[in-house]
Amino acid sequence: MMLFLIVTLCALFTFSQQATSADKCVCELTNSEQAFPHDKLSTVEENASKCNREITSQKTLELESAAGFGPTSPRAAGGRGNAGERE
């Protein structure tokens, strides 16, 4: 039993001496990617919020009509518009 303990302690001592200490380990981090454009994202968010606050019902109708989603378009009635028509 005593021999087993001595062998275990010797093995532990040997492994601990071989381990690299933290002060010898050096890592260099180099960021090769561009930084995320937080300023541009903030500008886009502000512009979208401003647009949502200031849009009028008339402008909404104009935009929906231009996109094919107006009140008289087949899409508004649940249809698929020109893309879904078959000849």
Order of alpha helices (4+ residues) and beta strands (2+ residues): alpha-alpha-alpha
